[in-house]
Amino acid sequence: MNSVWVGIIGIAGLCGRWFERVFYEFGCIVDGSDPQFDSSITQRNREVVENADVVIFAVPPHLLPDIVRSVVEVSRADQLWIDCSCLQSEPVRAVLESRAEVVGLHPMCAPTKRLWEGQTVIVCQARLRQWRTWFEDFMKKTGAHSKVSTPEEQDKNMVIIEGLIHANVLIMAGLLRRLKVNVTDVMEHMSPIYKLSFSFLGRILR
């Protein structure tokens, strides 16, 4: 499948721009829609879906079901639809309402990374047949470490990986705020490993 047309719903967001770069590097034609520059976003979303071979939903998970319902009528059996939410069960269930083949895809790194080489990417192959070879070739060329999972397994793991760790970070941040700590001054007294911990704290809270 040469010159695959990838349509990104939510292309102007941080995640959307990230997927745009990744698929452009793979040699795809990339187009998309976003409320930031499309006044009639529902109509524009439908146009993107109608034209695309592969559709990426780079939108907040709570908005995804309504967006899918607004375009599912123009889905096609020869398409591949990809959801990129961190939690997969509900989003994948929504995308499966389409006629398209479906994959849940969640890179386990911040979208500040330009490409995925060496990064872990969770893959939930919900309905993948004729697009399998193309998709596996895409993942191989990204250099990512693909971890195949079910949506349910992914959600359980995210409770630990993101939920527990984020809760710990929020507790630390709250304590620093109560103590009125000047983090910049304190970091001057830290060894590299402690600086790394505080840098992670800053990334989560930014």
C-alpha positions, 0 to 999 in steps of 0.5 A, a space after each residue: 500500500 503506497 502513498 497511504 493517506 492518513 487523516 488525523 482528527 485533532 491534528 493541531 494538538 500536541 498528540 496530533 502534531 506528534 502523530 503527523 510527524 511520525 506518519 510523515 516520516 513513514 512516507 504517508 500523505 497526512 491531512 487532518 482536522 481540528 477545531 483550532 482552524 476548522 469552523 465547521 468541525 463536524 463537516 471537516 471531520 467527515 471530509 477527513 474520514 471520507 478521504 483517508 485510508 488510515 484515520 487517527 483519533 488524537 482527541 481527549 478520551 471523553 470527547 471521542 465517543 461523540 466524535 466517532 458517532 458523528 463520522 461513523 456513517 462514512 467509515 469504510 471496511 477498507 480503512 484502518 482506524 487508530 485510537 491513541 488514548 492512554 485508557 483503551 477499553 472505552 475508546 476502542 469499543 467506540 471505534 469498533 462501531 465503525 466498519 473499519 479495522 481498528 487498533 488502539 495505540 498508546 506510546 509510553 512516552 511524552 509527545 515531546 519525543 520526535 520519533 518512537 525509536 527505542 520507546 515502548 508503544 502499547 498495541 491493542 489489535 482490536 480488529 486487524 486483518 488486511 492492514 496487518 502487514 502494513 501496520 507491522 511494517 510501520 511499527 518496525 520502521 519506527 524502531 519502537 518496542 511494541 507491546 501487544 495488549 488487550 484494552 482491558 490489560 492496558 487499562 489495569 496497567 495504567 492504573 499503576 503506571 500513571 495513576 499511582 505514580 501521578 498520585 505520588 507526584 501530587 503528594 510531593 508537590 502539595 508538600 513542597 507547596 505547604 513548606 514553601 520550598 524554593 525548588 531552584 535553591 534546593 536543587 543546587 544542593 542535590 546530586 544528579 539522581 535527586 535532580 532527576 526525580 525533581 525534573 520528573 516532578 516538573 514534567 508531570 506538573 507542567 
